[in-house]
Amino acid sequence: MSDEKKILVTLDGSKRAERTVNYLCSFKPFRNRQVTLFNITTPVPEAYYDLTRDSFSKIAVSQVKAWEMGQKKIMTQFLEDARQEMIAAGYAPGNIGVKLSSREKGVARGILNEIRNNEYHCLVIRRKGSANSILGVTMGGVAAKLVEKADSIPLIIAGTREIRHYLCIAVDGSPGSMHAVRFTADMMGKTDCHILLCAIMRTTVTNSVPEGQDPFADMSLQAKRILDDGLATAKEILTRAGIPEDRIETRLVQGAESRAGALLDTARAAECDTIVMSRRGVSDVENFNLGRIPRKIIYASRKFTIWLIP
């Protein structure tokens, strides 16, 4: 994957968007990539221009039009301020682009169209946008739509944990989880990051029952072998990308009541800042773009940055 591929970052000018800029400034591997700071502005509805037939309405329309121009000016300044902040953090000026687009049929749809019409490496969003977002709701409407629909591109949901470049990758032996490992290797290769490869199984393998005597025990043993092989393969992919072996840890958690809960507990205990997952794991079902475990992780982990890999 080439460094020339761009990262699309959605910003709405809110305080939460400022935290996204902070994330971009803190996450060092982005600094050698091309980044597009993107906003979709909401124009004056066409119906307002039908009011220009009388003098009173003309005044109202002119005021609304002035509001629209003012909003564009504010957003343009916000994006430029973000660009300058990123340059101060170490980004090359030529690697940061700014793009404003007018809303047509919806913000999420506009972002998806931008992805379809251009070559991007990944998409960076936040869980919630402006201060108008409902308190207590983990995901805003636009973010929730993008989580469901932006299934052709790696999606990064910026969190609030301090960036320590310590990533926890969920490994289950599936092709999807290997895609997540390869994306991480491409992004983090030859950096001083730490990686925790985490595999989780609900059962516990015991040596007390000889193989071949208990079908359930045999199934658990087979599952453990698949996960062990997956962890070994993932570690090899990362080391080939230039990540030192002593910065990669593998962990197999057995007897988990909840795989999503165990993954979160493991990442918290290790003080990781990022959780990396495939959209779908071993129970890959056609027409389902997001598996149960990734969905639970996204909605339960407000502070972690989440990488969701197709």
C-alpha positions in Angstrom: 0.0 0.0 0.0 1.5 3.2 -1.2 2.2 6.2 1.0 0.7 8.3 -1.8 -2.8 7.1 -0.9 -4.6 9.7 1.1 -6.3 9.6 4.4 -9.7 11.3 4.5 -10.5 13.1 7.7 -14.0 14.4 8.4 -14.2 17.6 10.5 -17.3 19.7 11.4 -15.7 22.6 13.3 -16.9 21.4 16.7 -14.9 20.9 19.9 -15.0 17.2 19.3 -13.5 17.9 15.8 -10.6 19.7 17.6 -10.0 16.4 19.4 -9.7 14.7 16.1 -7.1 17.2 15.1 -5.2 16.4 18.3 -5.4 12.7 17.4 -3.9 13.5 14.0 -1.1 15.5 15.6 -0.3 12.8 18.1 -0.4 9.8 15.8 3.1 9.8 14.2 2.6 7.2 11.4 0.1 9.6 9.7 2.8 12.3 9.3 4.3 10.7 6.2 0.9 10.2 4.5 -1.2 12.6 2.5 -4.2 13.8 4.4 -7.4 15.5 3.2 -9.3 17.5 5.8 -12.9 17.3 4.6 -16.2 19.1 5.5 -19.6 19.1 4.1 -21.4 22.4 4.6 -25.2 22.8 4.6 -26.3 25.3 2.0 -29.4 27.5 2.1 -32.4 25.3 1.0 -33.6 26.1 -2.5 -37.0 26.9 -1.2 -35.6 30.1 0.4 -35.0 31.5 -3.1 -38.7 31.1 -3.9 -39.4 33.8 -1.3 -37.6 36.5 -3.3 -40.9 37.6 -5.0 -41.7 40.2 -2.4 -39.5 42.8 -0.7 -40.0 41.5 2.8 -38.9 38.0 1.9 -36.0 39.3 0.0 -34.6 40.7 3.2 -35.0 37.4 5.0 -33.4 35.5 2.2 -30.4 37.9 2.1 -29.9 37.3 5.8 -30.0 33.6 5.4 -27.6 33.8 2.5 -25.2 35.9 4.6 -25.4 33.2 7.3 -24.5 30.5 4.8 -21.5 32.5 3.6 -20.5 33.2 7.2 -20.6 29.5 8.0 -18.4 28.6 5.0 -15.9 31.3 6.1 -15.8 29.9 9.7 -15.4 26.3 8.4 -12.6 27.3 6.0 -10.8 29.0 8.8 -11.2 26.0 11.1 -9.7 23.7 8.4 -6.8 26.0 7.8 -6.1 26.3 11.6 -6.2 22.5 11.8 -3.8 22.3 8.8 -1.4 24.7 10.5 -1.6 22.8 13.8 -0.7 19.6 11.9 2.2 21.2 10.2 3.5 22.4 13.5 3.2 18.8 14.7 5.5 17.5 11.9 3.4 17.1 8.8 4.8 18.3 5.5 2.7 21.2 4.2 2.3 19.6 0.8 0.8 16.5 2.4 -2.2 18.2 3.9 -5.2 19.2 1.6 -8.4 21.0 2.6 -11.7 20.3 0.8 -15.2 21.7 1.4 -18.3 20.2 -0.3 -21.9 21.4 -0.3 -24.4 19.1 1.2 -26.8 17.5 -1.3 -28.7 14.5 0.1 -27.0 14.0 3.5 -23.7 14.3 5.3 -23.0 10.5 5.5 -23.9 10.1 1.8 -21.6 12.9 0.8 -18.7 11.3 2.7 -19.4 8.0 1.0 -19.5 9.7 -2.4 -16.2 11.3 -1.7 -14.7 7.9 -0.9 -16.2 6.3 -4.1 -14.9 9.1 -6.3 -11.3 9.2 -4.9 -8.5 6.9 -3.8 -8.2 7.0 -0.1 -6.2 4.8 2.3 -8.6 5.1 5.2 -11.3 7.3 6.7 -11.0 9.0 10.0 -14.2 10.0 11.9 -15.4 10.6 15.5 -18.1 8.8 17.4 -20.1 12.1 17.7 -19.9 15.4 16.0 -21.2 18.8 17.1 -22.3 19.9 20.6 -25.9 19.2 19.3 -25.3 15.5 19.6 -27.4 13.9 22.3 -25.6 13.4 25.6 -25.3 9.8 26.6 -25.5 8.5 23.1 -22.3 6.7 22.1 -22.6 7.1 18.4 -23.9 10.1 16.4 -26.2 9.6 13.4 -23.5 10.2 10.8 -20.9 8.1 12.5 -23.4 5.2 12.9 -24.2 5.3 9.2 -20.6 5.4 8.2 -19.8 2.4 10.5 -22.5 0.4 8.7 -22.0 1.7 5.1 -18.3 2.6 4.7 -17.4 -1.1 4.3 -15.0 -0.8 1.5 -12.3 1.2 3.3 -10.5 1.0 6.7 -12.4 3.1 9.2 -10.6 4.8 12.1 -12.9 6.1 14.9 -10.8 8.5 16.9 -10.9 8.1 20.6 -9.8 10.2 23.6 -7.2 7.9 25.2 -3.7 9.3 25.2 -1.8 8.1 22.1 1.0 5.8 23.2 1.2 3.9 19.8 0.1 0.8 21.7 -2.3 -1.2 19.6 -4.4 -4.3 20.5 -5.2 -6.4 17.4 -8.1 -9.0 17.7 -6.9 -12.2 16.0 -9.3 -15.2 15.4 -7.5 -17.0 12.5 -9.9 -15.7 9.9 -8.9 -14.0 6.6 -10.5 -10.8 7.9 -8.3 -10.7 11.0 -5.3 -11.2 8.8 -6.4 -8.2 6.7 -6.5 -6.2 9.9 -2.9 -7.4 10.8 -1.6 -6.5 7.3 -3.2 -3.0 7.5 -1.5 -2.5 10.9 1.8 -3.7 9.5 1.5 -1.3 6.6 0.7 1.6 8.9 3.0 0.9 11.8 5.9 -0.9 10.1 9.4 0.5 11.0 8.0 2.5 13.9 8.6 2.2 17.7 5.0 1.0 18.4 3.9 -1.8 20.6 1.5 -4.4 19.4 -0.6 -6.8 21.5 -2.0 -9.7 19.5 -5.1 -10.9 21.3 -7.0 -14.1 20.6 -10.0 -15.1 22.7 -11.9 -18.3 23.2 -14.9 -19.1 25.3 -13.8 -22.6 26.3 -10.7 -23.7 28.3 -8.4 -26.3 27.0 -7.4 -28.8 29.7 -4.8 -31.5 29.6 -6.8 -33.8 31.9 -8.8 -35.3 29.1 -6.8 -37.4 26.5 -7.4 -36.4 22.9 -10.0 -38.5 21.2 -12.1 -39.3 24.2 -14.3 -36.2 24.6 -15.7 -34.5 21.4 -16.2 -31.2 23.2 -12.7 -31.2 24.5 -11.3 -32.1 21.1 -13.2 -29.1 19.6 -11.7 -26.8 22.1 -8.3 -28.1 21.4 -8.8 -27.6 17.7 -10.0 -24.1 18.3 -6.9 -23.3 20.4 -4.6 -24.7 17.6 -6.3 -22.4 15.1 -5.9 -19.4 17.3 -2.3 -20.3 18.1 -1.5 -20.6 14.4 -3.3 -17.2 13.8 -1.2 -15.5 16.5 2.0 -16.9 15.1 1.1 -15.9 11.5 0.2 -12.4 12.7 3.4 -12.0 14.5 5.4 -13.0 11.5 3.5 -10.5 9.3 4.4 -7.7 11.8 8.0 -8.6 12.1 8.4 -8.7 8.3 7.1 -5.2 8.2 9.9 -4.0 10.5 8.3 -4.1 13.9 10.8 -5.5 16.4 9.8 -8.9 17.8 10.3 -7.7 21.4 7.6 -5.1 20.8 5.0 -7.7 19.9 3.2 -9.6 22.5 0.8 -12.5 21.9 -2.0 -13.4 24.3 -4.6 -16.2 24.2 -7.5 -15.6 26.6 -9.4 -18.8 27.5 -12.8 -19.2 29.3 -14.2 -15.8 28.3 -17.9 -15.3 29.0 -17.9 -12.5 26.5 -15.4 -12.2 23.7 -16.0 -8.5 23.3 -15.8 -8.0 27.0 -12.6 -10.0 27.3 -11.0 -8.0 24.4 -11.9 -4.7 26.1 -10.6 -5.9 29.5 -7.3 -7.1 27.9 -6.8 -3.8 26.1 -7.6 -1.8 29.2 -5.2 -3.8 31.4 -2.4 -3.4 28.9 -3.1 0.4 28.6 -3.5 0.2 24.9 -4.9 3.3 23.1 -6.2 1.5 19.9 -8.2 -1.6 19.2 -7.8 -3.1 15.7 -10.5 -5.4 14.4 -11.8 -6.9 11.2 -15.4 -6.1 10.2 -16.2 -9.8 10.2 -14.5 -12.8 11.8 -14.8 -16.5 11.6 -18.6 -16.4 11.4 -18.4 -14.4 8.2 -22.0 -14.1 6.9 -22.7 -12.7 3.5 -24.7 -9.5 3.5 -23.7 -8.7 7.1 -21.1 -5.9 6.9 -20.4 -5.7 10.6 -20.0 -8.6 13.0 -21.4 -8.8 16.5 -18.1 -8.5 18.3 -16.9 -5.3 16.4 -20.3 -3.8 16.9 -20.2 -4.4 20.7 -16.6 -3.1 20.9 -17.5 0.1 19.0 -20.5 0.9 21.1 -18.9 -0.1 24.5 -15.5 1.6 24.2 -16.0 5.3 24.1 -12.3 6.2 24.8 -10.4 3.7 22.6 -9.5 4.6 19.1 -11.0 1.8 16.9 -9.6 0.6 13.6 -12.3 -1.3 11.6 -10.8 -3.1 8.7 -12.8 -4.6 5.7 
